[in-house]
Amino acid sequence: QHRSFEMFHATFEDLRCWAWHYIRKQPDTTLTQWYKNAVQVRGGDLRITIPATTAAGPSLQKTQLKKLKKPISECSVAASGQPGFDVLLPMGNTMVLCECRYTEPPDRERSSNKISPAEDVRRKTVLAEGEVKASKATIQSGEITAKASAFVLVAHRATGRLEGFAALCSKRPQGEKALADWHSFMKTEMAVIVLDRDALLCFYGPTFSA
């Protein structure tokens, strides 16, 4: 199920890029305009160039990002075991890394079906940024950098109130381990965007919210 959701999201992003050029014919926008129903947790609103895809579908990476030394020119699903994220989406001078979380059927009463500020946002962002900084992979502007990258949590899970959840991601936690992770998260340079189930269904459109 989880791998299927990763492939579905990558395919949706790829097709949306194709439709952006075919219907709108406008190559540039911003990260928050692309993910309109999301909430930004950290970072600035990065300028992105929507890639002109062929709608052939996403490729599958065979190597984890930190070991990549080649150009990334199209949407792809991350290699098996990739720390921090599941989908790579190069958008001009910006690298977007999506972490996909899936729950089926949706059950708002079970805590296991809700996303966690500590595990799903802070820890994953730190892991993703570590992969970016260790990588020699390139996009349009040259080697990828943390400042020109974004971590996007794509969660088919409930948060309750998305704005409140976003605030919790940056709130100083209790406990030694949680505090250490929080300090690492607060030093990250990547932009951080969160879509919970309600925001995600708006992003996908009415076909998937029925």
N, C-alpha and C positions, 0 to 999 in steps of 0.2 A: 504493500500500500504506500509506504513512504517513498520508495523509489519511483512509483508510478506518479505520485503527486509532483515530485521534482521534475520529471519529464513533462508532465502536463503544464506546469508553470513555465518551464523553459520554452515549450512550444507556443504557449500563449504570448509570451514576450516577443518571440520571433515573429509571429503572425501580426502582432500589434505594430511592430516596427515596419513590416511590409505595408500594412494598411495605412500607416501614418504618411508614407511617401505616395502611395497609390491614390489615396483619397484627399489628404490635406495638402500634400506637396510642400510641407514646411519642415526643414531638416533640424532646426534648433528649438530647444525649450529648456526648462529647468527641471531639476530632480523632483521638486514638490509639485510641479505641474503634471509631470508624468505619473506620479503616485498621488493623485489629488485627494483621496480620502484617507491618506495615511497621516501619521503625526511624526514630526521630526524631533528626535530626542537630543541629538548633538550635531554640531557642525553647521556650515553655511549651506545656502541653496545653490548647489553646483550647477553650472551650465552644462548641458548635455547635447550631443548631436546624435539624432536617431539614425542608426545604421540602416542602409538600404539593403535589406535582405532579399533573398529569392523565394522565401516561404517554403524552402525545402526541409525545414525542421532543424532543431538544434543538433550539434555534434556531441560526441562523448569524449571528454578528456581522458587520456590514459595515464597522465602524470599529475601528481599534486602540484598546486600552484608554486610552492616554494622551490620546486625543482625545475620549473619550466624556464626555458631560455628563448622561446620562440614567440613570434607575434600572435596575439589573440585578436582575431578579426571578426568573429561571429559568436552568436549566443551558443553556449554549450553547457552541458551537465558536467559537474565536477567529477573527477576520478573517484572511485570507490575508496572510502576511508578518509576523504578530504576533511581536514579540521576546519571548523568555523562556518562553512557555507556549502551550498549544493548547486548553485547555478552561477555562471559567469556571463556578464553582459557588458561588452565594451561599447561605450557610447561616446564616440569622439575622443576627447581628452580625459574622459572619466571612466573608471572601471567600477561597475556595479556588481556587487556580490550578494546574492540572495540566499538566505537560510530558510528552508521550507519546513514548516511544522504542520502535521496533519492529524485530525481526529475525526473518526467516522463511526457511528453517527454522532452529531454534536450533542453534548450533554453538559449543560451549564452547571449542574449540581455536583459534578465530580471534579475535585481539584486537579486530578491528573490530566484533565482535558483543558486546563488553562495554562497560558504561557507565564513564565516566570521572569521577572526583571533580572534576577541574578544569573540563572542558567541560560535562558534563551536570548538575552540581550547583552548583558555585561560580559559574560564569559565568552560567548560566541564572537562578539566584536573584537575582543582582545586576541582571540585565536586567529580571526580573519586578518587583522592588521599584521600580526606576526608573519603570516603567509605572504602578504603583500611585500613587506619589507625585506624578506629573504629571497624574493623572486627576481629573476632577470627577464621575465616576460615583458613584452612591449605591446603598446597600443598606438594610436595615431600620434600621440605627443612624445613617444619614446618609452623608456622603462616606466612601469606602473609605480605610483607612489601612494602613500597613505593619504596625503593631503588631497589628492585628486581621485580618491576612491570613496565608495559608499557601501555601508552594510545595510541591507534591507531585510528585515524579518517579515516573512510572508507566512502568516499563521492562520490556518483553518481551525482556530481555537478562540475561545472567549476571553475577554479581558475585563468585562464589566463596563467600565468607562475608559475609552482609549486614552483620553487626555490625562486622566488620573494615573493610568498605568505608566504613561510616558514620564510623568513626574517622579514616580517611584524608581525608575531606572537610574535617575541621577541623585536620589536621596541617599544620604549617608546611612549605611546599614549597621546593625549590631553584630558582634561576633568577629573574632580575629581573622578567620578565613574570608568571610564575606567582606570585611573591611579592606583586606589586601587586594581582593579582586576589584573592589570599587575604586581604589586608588589607581589601579592599572587602567581601568575603564575611563576614568576621568582624565587620563593623560593621552588617550588615543586621539589621533588626528583625523580619522575617517568621519564622514557624515554618517549619521545613524537614523534610519527610517523604520517605523513599525506599522504594519497592517495587521489588525486582528480579523476575526471571521467576518464581522459586519463590514469593515472597510474593504476587505478582500473581495467580498461578493459584489460590492459596488464597483470595484476595479475590474472584475471579470465581466460584469454586465448582467442584465436581467435573465439571460438564458440559464445562468448558473445559480441564481438566487431563488428559483421557483421551488 
